Amino acid sequence: GRQRYLQMEITTFADGDFLLFVRDVTRMLQLEQQRRDFVGNVSHELRTPLTVFKGYLETLMAAGDRFDPRFHKPLEQMELQARRMENLLDDLLWLSRIESVRSEKKTERVDIAGLVEELRDELAHSHPERVVALRLDTRDGVAGDYRELHSAISNLVLNALKYSPDDKPVLVHWRREGEELLLSVVDQGPGIEEQHLPRLTERFYRVDESRSSATGGTGLGLAIVKHVAASHRAELRIDSEPGEGSAFTLAFPD
Ligand code: ADP
């Protein structure tokens, strides 16, 4: 017959009795898969017209000095918005890809300290005005997927840079603590009020709509981080103090 997925939950009582709940979640998982496939397909389909659009726009921009100056601003805006749409589609595609990889075993050994060093060097080029400090207390790696971990960690660091003032450094700390390996990204930005924390990793959830869209984020960064964490059996912890800053920690079981 067809494969079915069951979810079980056991509640035990002091007198030794217990309750076993069994739920058939096959249909729910199918619907989830359909939703992911749909989002993935739509993102993929939208990229083709966008690429054509960008191509024509580049031609126009190249001829920019032959246009009346009042067209300069609209052209720049079109380019900016096309880039935003491209980022959004990239993030949507990436998210639907990592969501649909059913918790398959991660066997690659990822050198987190090395990954973070590489990321710091990339950021030295893209954000030369910012300080990204590293504290690497261990060289231990984790079993995982390099691309996924790179995207999660770079999302956290880019957020820290984006939401904190230019003159404040961002710290990346990699360490072993008891049974866990911890990667923290610490900033001295505005912090996040506690009431927002539970919803922060939802797709498109933003604390401050106007500020966030001005910074050009896609609203998908933390959703990506959460999924990467889950597929690595890691936990995402957020500690934040309004007015002081935030620390986002990925806690990997050892
Ligand atoms: P976005 O593209 O809007 O940055 P994210 O999913 O990465 O989307 O983040 C969701 C929201 O969480 C952001 O819009 C912002 O309000 C808040 N946020 C994320 N990281 C930080 C941070 N380091 N400091 C303050 N707020 C943050």
Residues whose N, C-alpha, C, O or C-beta is under 5 A from the ligand:
A	BS01	ADP	N159 A160 Y163 D187 G189 G191 I192 L200 Y205 R206 V207 D208 S212 G217 T218 G219 L220 G221 L222 A223 S246
